[in-house]
């Protein structure tokens, strides 16, 4: 068990904090409701060994590359509160690749951890009601809607790195930075626009003395490692560009880190063999000052696998199941935390992550308009008395649900049909979705989303997944163009058909299922292209020598496996795409990696070729919505 506290002048393993008041049971006569439910004056949370190691180290600049299930979001919540408690009236920046990521995924999960720590009645989304008389930050934000404000005056301001949001951190004096899903951030822009603002706000000397007396430390950058601190967290990148931020590990302060580790090891040894001596050492001013001075200069890059949190994930049984269900590449990347490779001269040799990817426009205004709501609640005022207030805030539950559909996708043109292509097979079916639009003033294809389905659900499950995500588009437009070639029409004797039946051909199954959900389907059939012709086409479109230009969405969760498959697709015999991983049968019976092998690139090829050839036949309008459409679990 680890203890989260407010004072650095304590042993790193003995950090303590008073239990926060219980608002619901508070009474005016008991000192503002300061009730210690735990009975020991300490608010305890669980942290596994990896989290505790990072927490105890306490370096000013911390980068964590953690595999899935490590508990990255939980640690972000703990780190956020350390900054809040130790830096009153300051402002921190919470950096995300887009507003959709910040509002629908990152912040809701981080704030859940803050509430679990007992701080649920001490923060607001937006400006706190004046009735509470909470402390105001030294520099008040121009726009409070992008902020999470706390009762001690600290403010977390959300900073979007979307392509249409330039200089989002300009003019700010930030005392701390936190970035989640760092692999999706434009790291060059972060270093140029955000890092220069990490300088904090000036506090007069008189106020600084009061601050040190109250909190145990202040805005002295020499002894407070949380002042002007950085925390960057991400899992393994699937492409080379997503791994650019990991070059920061070359700037580790190895000598300083070694000294910190030795001091913590000494304290840990005494706690085990002589607890009384450990307490004395933990309260020794010289020891603490030396430790915090080292922490304030430290820069550490941590790398963890899922095994570090294996006890909460399900033990060895969970690890064996992941090894069985995830083929080798994904198991190494997402569970063991290893680095991806890259084809040196692959089939898509002209593809550039810098030039051929995009991030959709910022959707902050849409979110603030659609998901704002009025609420009533009981909060603690400046004197720690419970006070009933009415305020305007964001509906975080609805925001989380909105992240599961296209309602916040700003790259979606509701006046144009969706265009899809599918690669169907026995084990894996995948779909690529895009639109043909004018982008940067020229005809372009925006590849917006990918879908996968494995097992018995097959094509119908894939279409259902597509419909659930694009339900808002179905309500407003509902047109979809389905591109396919002759391989989807062959009979049951081949490897490409479901049965030897006209109604069960892959192309007919997809069309029938789309129409059953209410889509207006246009079928676009084209002839099969030779590999040499495909290779030349993608050399031209990725280098902007032919029309249409192609851009792939690089936001979190949109097309990660397509990007990985494109950058790793090899080439054979001059111009032929290397599809050997599809033919190889691994121990679990699935050839290669079902999500990063060339299956998804084949669907991508069909989408671009279909649009290039203008393969659009006569429109076939779907009938009425079937009864199962109303059962789709999508809120908006």
C-alpha positions as CSV (number, residue, x, y, z in Angstrom):
1,X,0.0,0.0,0.0
2,X,1.3,3.5,-0.8
3,X,0.3,6.7,0.9
4,X,-0.5,9.8,-1.1
5,X,0.4,13.0,0.6
6,X,1.0,16.7,0.5
7,X,4.5,17.1,2.0
8,X,7.8,16.1,0.4
9,X,9.5,16.3,3.7
10,X,8.6,12.7,4.5
11,X,10.0,9.4,3.5
12,X,9.1,8.5,0.0
13,X,7.4,5.3,1.2
14,X,5.7,7.1,4.2
15,X,4.0,10.0,2.4
16,X,0.9,10.9,4.4
17,X,-2.2,13.0,3.9
18,X,-5.1,13.9,6.1
19,X,-8.3,12.1,5.1
20,X,-10.4,14.6,3.2
21,X,-13.8,15.7,4.7
22,X,-16.8,13.5,4.0
23,X,-19.2,16.1,2.5
24,X,-22.4,14.1,2.8
25,X,-22.0,13.4,6.5
26,X,-20.4,16.8,7.4
27,X,-22.0,19.0,10.0
28,X,-21.2,22.6,10.9
29,X,-20.3,21.8,14.5
30,X,-17.6,19.3,13.8
31,X,-15.0,21.6,12.2
32,X,-16.3,21.7,8.7
33,X,-16.9,18.0,8.4
34,X,-13.3,16.7,8.8
35,X,-14.2,13.1,9.4
36,X,-11.5,10.5,9.2
37,X,-13.4,7.4,8.0
38,X,-10.3,5.3,7.8
39,X,-9.5,6.0,11.5
40,X,-5.8,6.4,11.0
41,X,-5.5,9.9,9.4
42,X,-4.2,8.4,6.1
43,X,-5.9,8.0,2.8
44,X,-4.5,4.8,1.3
45,X,-4.5,3.6,-2.3
46,X,-3.0,0.5,-4.0
47,X,0.0,0.9,-6.3
48,X,1.9,-2.0,-7.8
49,X,5.6,-2.3,-7.7
50,X,6.2,-0.4,-11.0
51,X,4.0,2.5,-10.2
52,X,5.5,2.7,-6.7
53,X,9.0,2.7,-8.0
54,X,8.2,5.7,-10.3
55,X,6.4,7.5,-7.6
56,X,9.1,7.1,-5.0
57,X,11.8,8.1,-7.5
58,X,10.0,11.5,-7.9
59,X,12.1,12.8,-10.8
60,X,11.2,16.2,-12.2
61,X,11.1,14.9,-15.8
62,X,9.5,11.5,-16.1
63,X,8.7,9.5,-19.2
64,X,6.9,6.2,-19.0
65,X,6.6,3.7,-21.8
66,X,4.2,1.1,-20.3
67,X,2.5,-1.8,-22.0
68,X,-1.2,-2.4,-21.9
69,X,-2.6,-3.0,-18.4
70,X,0.3,-1.3,-16.6
71,X,-1.9,1.3,-15.0
72,X,-0.7,4.4,-16.7
73,X,-3.9,6.4,-16.3
74,X,-4.0,5.5,-12.6
75,X,-0.5,6.9,-12.1
76,X,-1.4,10.0,-14.0
77,X,-4.2,10.7,-11.5
78,X,-1.9,10.3,-8.5
79,X,0.8,12.5,-10.2
80,X,-1.9,15.2,-10.9
81,X,-2.9,15.4,-7.3
82,X,0.7,15.7,-6.1
83,X,1.1,18.7,-8.4
84,X,-2.3,20.1,-7.2
85,X,-1.5,19.7,-3.5
86,X,2.0,21.0,-3.7
87,X,1.5,24.0,-6.1
88,X,-1.5,26.0,-5.0
89,X,-2.6,28.8,-7.3
90,X,-0.4,27.6,-10.1
91,X,-1.5,26.2,-13.6
92,X,-0.6,22.9,-15.2
93,X,-1.0,21.8,-18.8
94,X,-2.7,18.5,-19.8
95,X,-1.5,17.8,-23.3
96,X,-3.4,15.6,-25.8
97,X,-3.3,14.9,-29.6
98,X,-6.9,16.2,-30.0
99,X,-9.8,17.6,-28.0
100,X,-11.7,14.3,-28.7
101,X,-8.9,12.3,-27.0
102,X,-8.7,14.7,-24.0
103,X,-12.4,15.0,-23.4
104,X,-13.6,11.5,-24.2
105,X,-10.8,9.2,-23.1
106,X,-8.0,10.8,-21.1
107,X,-9.6,13.3,-18.7
108,X,-12.6,11.1,-17.7
109,X,-10.3,8.3,-16.7
110,X,-7.9,10.5,-14.9
111,X,-10.6,12.3,-13.0
112,X,-12.1,9.0,-11.9
113,X,-8.7,8.3,-10.1
114,X,-8.9,11.8,-8.5
115,X,-12.3,10.9,-7.2
116,X,-11.1,7.6,-5.9
117,X,-8.3,9.4,-4.0
118,X,-11.0,11.4,-2.1
119,X,-10.9,14.7,-4.0
120,X,-14.2,14.5,-5.7
121,X,-15.7,17.5,-3.9
122,X,-12.6,19.7,-4.4
123,X,-12.5,20.2,-8.2
124,X,-14.8,21.6,-10.9
125,X,-14.8,21.3,-14.7
126,X,-14.7,24.9,-15.6
127,X,-14.9,27.9,-13.3
128,X,-15.9,27.2,-9.7
129,X,-19.0,28.9,-8.4
130,X,-18.3,32.3,-6.7
131,X,-20.5,31.1,-3.8
132,X,-17.7,28.8,-2.6
133,X,-15.1,31.5,-2.4
134,X,-12.4,29.2,-3.5
135,X,-8.8,30.5,-4.0
136,X,-8.2,31.9,-7.5
137,X,-5.1,31.0,-9.5
138,X,-2.3,33.6,-9.9
139,X,-3.1,34.0,-13.6
140,X,-6.8,33.4,-14.3
141,X,-7.5,31.5,-17.5
142,X,-9.1,33.4,-20.4
143,X,-11.4,30.5,-21.1
144,X,-12.5,28.4,-18.1
145,X,-14.3,25.7,-20.1
146,X,-11.0,24.0,-21.0
147,X,-10.0,23.8,-17.3
148,X,-10.2,21.6,-14.2
149,X,-10.0,23.9,-11.2
150,X,-9.3,22.9,-7.6
151,X,-10.2,24.5,-4.3
152,X,-6.6,25.6,-3.6
153,X,-6.5,27.7,-6.8
154,X,-4.6,25.1,-8.9
155,X,-5.9,24.7,-12.5
156,X,-5.2,22.0,-15.1
157,X,-5.7,23.5,-18.5
158,X,-6.3,21.1,-21.4
159,X,-4.0,21.7,-24.5
160,X,-4.9,20.2,-27.8
161,X,-2.2,19.6,-30.4
162,X,-4.8,19.3,-33.2
163,X,-3.6,20.5,-36.6
164,X,-6.0,23.5,-36.6
165,X,-5.0,24.6,-33.1
166,X,-1.7,26.5,-33.2
167,X,-0.1,28.1,-30.2
168,X,-2.6,26.6,-27.7
169,X,-0.1,27.1,-24.9
170,X,1.1,30.6,-26.0
171,X,1.0,33.2,-23.2
172,X,0.7,30.6,-20.4
173,X,3.0,30.1,-17.5
174,X,2.7,26.5,-16.6
175,X,4.0,24.9,-13.4
176,X,3.6,21.3,-14.6
177,X,3.0,19.3,-17.8
178,X,1.2,15.9,-18.2
179,X,0.8,14.2,-21.5
180,X,-1.1,10.9,-22.1
181,X,-0.8,8.8,-25.3
182,X,2.4,10.6,-26.1
183,X,3.0,8.4,-29.2
184,X,0.2,10.3,-30.9
185,X,1.5,13.8,-30.1
186,X,3.4,15.8,-32.7
187,X,6.6,15.7,-30.6
188,X,8.3,18.5,-32.6
189,X,5.4,20.8,-32.0
190,X,5.3,19.9,-28.3
191,X,9.0,20.8,-27.9
192,X,8.6,24.1,-29.8
193,X,5.2,25.3,-28.5
194,X,4.6,23.7,-25.1
195,X,7.9,23.1,-23.3
196,X,8.9,26.9,-23.4
197,X,5.8,27.7,-21.3
198,X,7.0,25.5,-18.4
199,X,8.2,28.3,-16.1
200,X,5.5,28.8,-13.5
201,X,4.0,32.0,-12.1
202,X,5.9,34.4,-10.0
203,X,5.0,34.5,-6.3
204,X,6.2,37.3,-4.0
205,X,8.7,36.4,-1.3
206,X,6.1,37.0,1.6
207,X,3.6,34.7,0.0
208,X,6.3,32.1,-0.7
209,X,7.1,31.9,3.0
210,X,3.5,31.2,3.9
211,X,3.3,28.7,1.2
212,X,6.3,26.8,2.4
213,X,5.0,26.8,6.0
214,X,1.6,25.5,4.9
215,X,2.6,22.9,2.3
216,X,6.1,21.9,3.3
217,X,7.6,23.1,0.0
218,X,7.0,25.8,-2.5
219,X,8.0,27.0,-5.9
220,X,11.7,26.6,-5.3
221,X,12.8,24.7,-8.4
222,X,16.0,23.5,-6.6
223,X,14.2,21.5,-3.9
224,X,10.7,20.9,-5.3
225,X,10.7,18.3,-8.1
226,X,7.0,18.9,-8.9
227,X,7.5,22.5,-9.8
228,X,8.1,22.8,-13.6
229,X,7.8,19.0,-13.8
230,X,6.9,16.9,-16.8
231,X,5.2,13.5,-17.0
232,X,4.8,11.8,-20.4
233,X,3.1,8.5,-20.6
234,X,2.4,6.1,-23.6
235,X,2.3,2.5,-24.7
236,X,4.4,1.1,-27.5
237,X,4.3,2.9,-30.8
238,X,3.3,0.9,-33.9
239,X,5.2,3.1,-36.4
240,X,8.6,4.8,-36.5
241,X,7.0,8.3,-36.1
242,X,5.1,7.2,-33.0
243,X,8.4,6.2,-31.5
244,X,10.1,9.5,-32.0
245,X,9.4,10.7,-28.5
246,X,11.2,7.7,-27.1
247,X,14.5,9.3,-28.2
248,X,14.2,11.3,-24.9
249,X,15.7,8.3,-23.2
250,X,19.1,9.4,-24.5
251,X,18.9,12.4,-22.2
252,X,18.6,10.5,-18.9
253,X,20.6,11.9,-16.0
254,X,22.3,8.6,-15.2
255,X,24.7,9.8,-12.5
256,X,21.9,11.6,-10.6
257,X,19.5,8.7,-11.0
258,X,22.1,6.4,-9.6
259,X,22.5,8.6,-6.5
260,X,18.7,8.7,-6.0
261,X,18.4,5.0,-6.3
262,X,21.2,4.5,-3.7
263,X,19.5,6.9,-1.2
264,X,16.1,5.1,-1.6
265,X,17.8,1.7,-1.3
266,X,19.4,2.8,2.0
267,X,16.0,4.0,3.4
268,X,14.3,0.8,2.2
269,X,16.9,-1.4,3.9
270,X,16.5,0.5,7.2
271,X,12.7,0.2,7.0
272,X,13.1,-3.6,6.8
273,X,15.8,-4.1,9.4
274,X,15.5,-1.0,11.7
275,X,12.2,0.8,11.4
276,X,13.0,3.4,14.1
277,X,16.2,4.4,12.3
278,X,14.3,4.6,9.0
279,X,11.8,7.1,10.6
280,X,14.7,9.2,11.9
281,X,16.4,9.2,8.5
282,X,13.1,10.1,6.8
283,X,12.7,13.1,9.1
284,X,16.3,14.2,8.7
285,X,16.4,17.7,7.1
286,X,19.8,17.2,5.4
287,X,18.8,13.8,4.0
288,X,15.5,15.2,2.6
289,X,17.1,18.3,1.2
290,X,19.7,16.3,-0.6
291,X,17.2,13.8,-2.0
292,X,14.9,16.6,-3.3
293,X,17.7,18.5,-4.8
294,X,18.7,15.3,-6.8
295,X,15.0,14.7,-7.7
296,X,14.8,18.3,-9.0
297,X,17.6,17.6,-11.5
298,X,16.6,14.1,-12.5
299,X,15.3,13.0,-15.8
300,X,14.2,9.3,-16.1
301,X,12.8,7.2,-18.9
302,X,11.0,4.1,-17.6
303,X,10.0,1.1,-19.6
304,X,7.5,-1.4,-18.2
305,X,5.7,-4.5,-19.6
306,X,2.3,-5.8,-18.6
307,X,4.1,-8.4,-16.4
308,X,4.8,-5.6,-13.9
309,X,1.0,-5.5,-13.1
310,X,0.4,-9.2,-13.6
311,X,-1.2,-9.7,-10.2
312,X,-4.1,-7.4,-11.0
313,X,-4.4,-8.6,-14.6
314,X,-5.1,-12.2,-13.8
315,X,-1.7,-13.8,-13.2
316,X,0.0,-16.3,-15.4
317,X,-3.3,-17.5,-16.8
318,X,-3.9,-14.0,-18.3
319,X,-0.4,-13.9,-19.8
320,X,-0.8,-17.4,-21.4
321,X,-4.2,-16.3,-22.9
322,X,-2.6,-13.2,-24.4
323,X,0.3,-15.3,-25.8
324,X,-2.3,-17.6,-27.3
325,X,-4.7,-14.9,-28.6
326,X,-2.2,-12.3,-29.8
327,X,0.3,-13.4,-32.4
328,X,3.9,-12.8,-32.0
329,X,4.2,-9.1,-33.2
330,X,1.3,-7.7,-31.1
331,X,2.3,-9.8,-28.1
332,X,5.9,-8.4,-28.2
333,X,4.7,-4.8,-28.8
334,X,1.7,-4.4,-26.5
335,X,2.4,-7.0,-23.7
336,X,6.2,-7.2,-23.5
337,X,6.7,-3.5,-24.6
338,X,9.3,-4.1,-27.3
339,X,10.0,-1.8,-30.3
340,X,8.5,-2.3,-33.8
341,X,10.5,-2.9,-36.9
342,X,10.2,-1.3,-40.3
343,X,10.6,-2.5,-43.9
344,X,13.6,-0.7,-45.3
345,X,12.3,-0.6,-48.9
346,X,8.8,-1.9,-48.7
347,X,5.8,-2.1,-51.0
348,X,4.6,1.4,-49.9
349,X,8.2,2.9,-50.1
350,X,7.0,6.5,-50.8
351,X,4.7,6.6,-47.8
352,X,5.7,9.3,-45.3
353,X,4.2,9.6,-41.8
354,X,5.0,13.3,-41.9
355,X,3.3,14.0,-45.3
356,X,0.7,11.3,-45.8
357,X,-1.1,11.4,-42.4
358,X,-3.4,14.0,-40.8
359,X,-5.2,14.8,-37.5
360,X,-8.8,16.0,-37.7
361,X,-9.7,19.5,-36.6
362,X,-10.3,20.4,-33.0
363,X,-13.8,19.7,-31.7
364,X,-13.7,21.7,-28.4
365,X,-16.5,24.1,-29.4
366,X,-18.8,21.2,-30.4
367,X,-18.1,19.3,-27.2
368,X,-18.8,22.4,-25.0
369,X,-22.0,23.1,-26.9
370,X,-23.4,19.5,-27.0
371,X,-22.3,18.1,-23.7
372,X,-22.7,21.0,-21.2
373,X,-25.3,20.5,-18.5
374,X,-26.5,22.1,-15.3
375,X,-26.0,20.2,-12.1
376,X,-26.6,20.7,-8.4
377,X,-24.2,19.4,-5.8
378,X,-22.8,19.8,-2.4
379,X,-19.2,21.1,-2.2
380,X,-16.9,22.5,0.5
381,X,-16.5,26.2,0.6
382,X,-13.3,28.0,1.6
383,X,-14.0,27.4,5.3
384,X,-14.6,23.6,4.6
385,X,-18.3,23.9,5.2
386,X,-20.6,21.9,2.9
387,X,-22.5,24.3,0.5
388,X,-25.2,23.5,-2.1
389,X,-24.4,25.1,-5.5
390,X,-25.8,25.0,-9.0
391,X,-23.2,25.1,-11.8
392,X,-22.6,24.4,-15.5
393,X,-20.3,21.4,-16.2
394,X,-19.6,18.8,-18.8
395,X,-21.4,15.4,-18.8
396,X,-18.3,13.1,-18.6
397,X,-20.3,9.9,-18.9
398,X,-21.9,11.1,-22.2
399,X,-18.5,12.3,-23.4
400,X,-17.1,8.8,-22.8
401,X,-19.9,7.3,-24.8
402,X,-19.5,9.9,-27.6
403,X,-15.9,8.7,-28.0
404,X,-17.3,5.3,-29.2
405,X,-19.0,6.8,-32.3
406,X,-18.3,9.4,-34.9
407,X,-20.2,12.4,-33.4
408,X,-17.0,14.2,-32.5
409,X,-15.1,13.4,-35.7
410,X,-14.4,16.8,-37.3
411,X,-13.0,15.3,-40.5
412,X,-16.3,13.7,-41.4
413,X,-18.2,15.5,-44.2
414,X,-21.9,14.7,-43.8
415,X,-22.6,15.9,-47.4
416,X,-20.5,13.2,-48.9
417,X,-21.0,9.4,-48.9
418,X,-18.8,7.1,-46.8
419,X,-16.6,4.9,-48.9
420,X,-15.6,1.4,-47.7
421,X,-13.5,-1.5,-48.8
422,X,-13.3,-4.9,-47.1
423,X,-10.8,-7.7,-47.1
424,X,-12.7,-10.9,-46.3
425,X,-11.1,-14.2,-45.2
426,X,-11.6,-17.3,-43.2
427,X,-10.1,-16.1,-39.9
428,X,-10.0,-12.3,-40.2
429,X,-12.2,-9.7,-41.8
430,X,-11.2,-6.0,-41.9
431,X,-12.6,-2.8,-43.3
432,X,-11.2,0.6,-44.2
433,X,-13.5,3.7,-44.3
434,X,-12.8,6.9,-46.1
435,X,-14.2,9.9,-48.0
436,X,-13.3,11.6,-51.2
437,X,-13.0,15.3,-50.5
438,X,-11.0,18.4,-51.4
439,X,-8.1,18.6,-48.9
440,X,-5.5,21.4,-49.2
441,X,-7.3,22.5,-52.3
442,X,-6.9,19.3,-54.3
443,X,-8.9,16.0,-54.8
444,X,-7.9,13.7,-51.9
445,X,-9.0,10.6,-50.1
446,X,-9.1,10.8,-46.3
447,X,-8.8,7.3,-44.7
448,X,-10.7,7.9,-41.5
449,X,-11.2,4.6,-39.7
450,X,-10.4,0.9,-39.6
451,X,-12.4,-2.1,-38.3
452,X,-11.5,-5.7,-37.5
453,X,-13.6,-8.7,-36.6
454,X,-12.3,-12.2,-35.9
455,X,-14.1,-15.5,-35.5
456,X,-17.7,-16.6,-36.0
457,X,-19.2,-13.1,-36.4
458,X,-17.5,-12.7,-39.7
459,X,-18.8,-10.1,-42.2
460,X,-22.1,-9.4,-40.4
461,X,-20.2,-8.5,-37.2
462,X,-17.9,-6.2,-39.2
463,X,-20.9,-4.4,-40.8
464,X,-22.6,-4.1,-37.4
465,X,-19.4,-2.6,-35.9
466,X,-19.2,-0.1,-38.7
467,X,-22.9,0.8,-38.2
468,X,-22.6,1.3,-34.5
469,X,-19.7,3.7,-34.9
470,X,-21.3,5.7,-37.8
471,X,-24.8,5.8,-36.5
472,X,-24.8,9.6,-36.3
473,X,-23.8,9.7,-40.0
474,X,-26.5,7.1,-40.8
475,X,-29.2,9.4,-39.3
476,X,-28.1,12.4,-41.3
477,X,-26.9,11.0,-44.6
478,X,-26.8,7.2,-44.8
479,X,-25.1,6.8,-48.2
480,X,-22.2,4.4,-48.5
481,X,-20.2,3.3,-51.5
482,X,-18.8,-0.3,-51.3
483,X,-15.7,-1.0,-53.4
484,X,-14.8,-4.6,-54.3
485,X,-13.2,-6.6,-57.1
486,X,-13.9,-10.0,-58.7
487,X,-12.3,-12.0,-55.9
488,X,-15.4,-11.2,-53.7
489,X,-17.7,-12.8,-56.3
490,X,-16.1,-16.2,-56.8
491,X,-17.8,-19.5,-55.9
492,X,-17.5,-21.8,-52.9
493,X,-14.7,-23.9,-54.5
494,X,-12.4,-20.9,-54.0
495,X,-10.8,-19.5,-50.9
496,X,-12.8,-16.2,-51.3
497,X,-16.5,-17.2,-51.0
498,X,-18.7,-18.1,-48.0
499,X,-20.7,-20.8,-49.8
500,X,-21.4,-21.9,-53.4
501,X,-24.5,-19.7,-53.4
502,X,-25.2,-16.4,-55.2
503,X,-26.8,-14.9,-52.1
504,X,-23.8,-15.8,-49.9
505,X,-21.1,-14.3,-51.9
506,X,-19.0,-11.9,-49.9
507,X,-20.1,-8.8,-51.9
508,X,-23.8,-9.8,-51.6
509,X,-23.5,-10.5,-47.9
510,X,-22.0,-7.1,-47.2
511,X,-24.6,-5.3,-49.4
512,X,-27.5,-7.1,-47.8
513,X,-26.3,-6.5,-44.3
514,X,-25.7,-2.8,-44.9
515,X,-29.1,-2.4,-46.4
516,X,-30.7,-4.2,-43.5
517,X,-29.4,-1.4,-41.2
518,X,-30.8,1.3,-43.4
519,X,-27.7,2.3,-45.5
520,X,-28.2,3.4,-49.0
521,X,-25.6,1.3,-50.8
522,X,-23.8,2.0,-54.1
523,X,-21.7,-0.9,-55.3
524,X,-18.4,-0.1,-57.0
525,X,-16.9,-3.0,-58.8
526,X,-13.5,-2.9,-60.5
527,X,-11.1,-5.4,-62.0
528,X,-8.1,-6.9,-60.2
529,X,-4.9,-4.9,-60.5
530,X,-1.5,-6.5,-61.0
531,X,1.0,-5.9,-58.2
532,X,3.3,-3.9,-60.5
533,X,0.4,-1.5,-61.3
534,X,-0.5,-1.2,-57.6
535,X,3.0,-0.4,-56.7
536,X,3.3,2.4,-59.2
537,X,-0.1,3.8,-58.2
538,X,0.9,4.1,-54.5
539,X,4.3,5.5,-55.3
540,X,2.6,8.2,-57.3
541,X,-0.3,9.1,-54.8
542,X,2.0,9.1,-51.7
543,X,4.5,11.3,-53.5
544,X,1.6,13.6,-54.8
545,X,2.5,12.9,-58.4
546,X,-1.0,11.5,-59.2
547,X,-4.5,12.2,-58.1
548,X,-6.1,11.7,-55.7
549,X,-3.8,12.5,-52.8
550,X,-4.1,10.0,-49.9
551,X,-4.0,10.9,-46.2
552,X,-4.5,8.5,-43.3
553,X,-5.9,9.7,-39.9
554,X,-3.1,9.2,-37.3
555,X,-5.3,9.9,-34.2
556,X,-5.5,7.5,-31.4
557,X,-7.7,4.5,-32.2
558,X,-8.5,5.5,-35.8
559,X,-6.1,3.7,-38.1
560,X,-3.1,2.5,-35.9
561,X,-2.8,-1.0,-37.4
562,X,-3.2,0.2,-41.0
563,X,-0.3,2.6,-40.4
564,X,1.8,-0.2,-38.9
565,X,1.0,-2.6,-41.7
566,X,1.8,0.0,-44.4
567,X,5.2,0.9,-42.9
568,X,6.1,-2.8,-42.4
569,X,4.8,-4.2,-45.7
570,X,7.7,-5.9,-47.5
571,X,8.2,-6.5,-51.3
572,X,9.2,-9.6,-53.3
573,X,10.5,-10.2,-56.8
574,X,10.7,-6.5,-57.7
575,X,7.2,-5.2,-57.2
576,X,5.1,-7.9,-55.5
577,X,3.7,-7.3,-52.0
578,X,5.2,-9.8,-49.5
579,X,2.1,-11.7,-48.1
580,X,4.0,-14.6,-46.6
581,X,2.7,-13.8,-43.1
582,X,-0.8,-14.5,-44.3
583,X,0.1,-18.0,-45.4
584,X,2.1,-18.9,-42.3
585,X,0.1,-20.8,-39.7
586,X,1.2,-20.2,-36.1
587,X,0.5,-22.3,-33.1
588,X,-2.9,-20.7,-32.6
589,X,-4.0,-21.3,-36.2
590,X,-3.9,-17.7,-37.3
591,X,-1.4,-16.7,-39.9
592,X,1.0,-13.9,-38.8
593,X,-0.5,-11.0,-37.0
594,X,-4.2,-10.6,-37.9
595,X,-4.2,-6.8,-37.5
596,X,-0.8,-5.8,-38.8
597,X,-0.2,-8.2,-41.6
598,X,-1.2,-7.3,-45.2
599,X,-4.9,-8.1,-44.9
600,X,-5.7,-4.5,-43.9
601,X,-3.5,-3.1,-46.6
602,X,-5.4,-5.1,-49.2
603,X,-8.7,-3.4,-48.1
604,X,-6.8,-0.1,-48.2
605,X,-5.7,-0.9,-51.8
606,X,-9.2,-1.6,-52.9
607,X,-10.5,1.6,-51.4
608,X,-8.0,3.8,-53.2
609,X,-8.2,1.8,-56.5
610,X,-12.0,2.0,-56.4
611,X,-12.0,5.8,-56.0
612,X,-9.2,6.1,-58.6
613,X,-11.2,4.2,-61.2
614,X,-14.5,5.9,-60.3
615,X,-16.0,2.5,-59.8
616,X,-19.6,3.5,-58.8
617,X,-22.5,1.6,-60.2
618,X,-26.2,2.2,-59.9
619,X,-27.4,3.1,-56.4
620,X,-29.3,0.5,-54.4
621,X,-31.3,2.0,-51.7
622,X,-31.8,-0.1,-48.6
623,X,-35.3,-0.9,-47.2
624,X,-36.7,-0.1,-43.8
625,X,-34.6,-0.5,-40.7
626,X,-34.8,-3.9,-39.2
627,X,-35.7,-4.4,-35.6
628,X,-32.1,-5.0,-34.5
629,X,-31.1,-1.5,-35.6
630,X,-32.8,0.0,-32.5
631,X,-30.7,-2.3,-30.3
632,X,-27.5,-0.6,-31.3
633,X,-25.8,0.7,-28.1
634,X,-24.7,4.1,-29.3
635,X,-25.8,7.2,-27.5
636,X,-25.6,9.9,-30.2
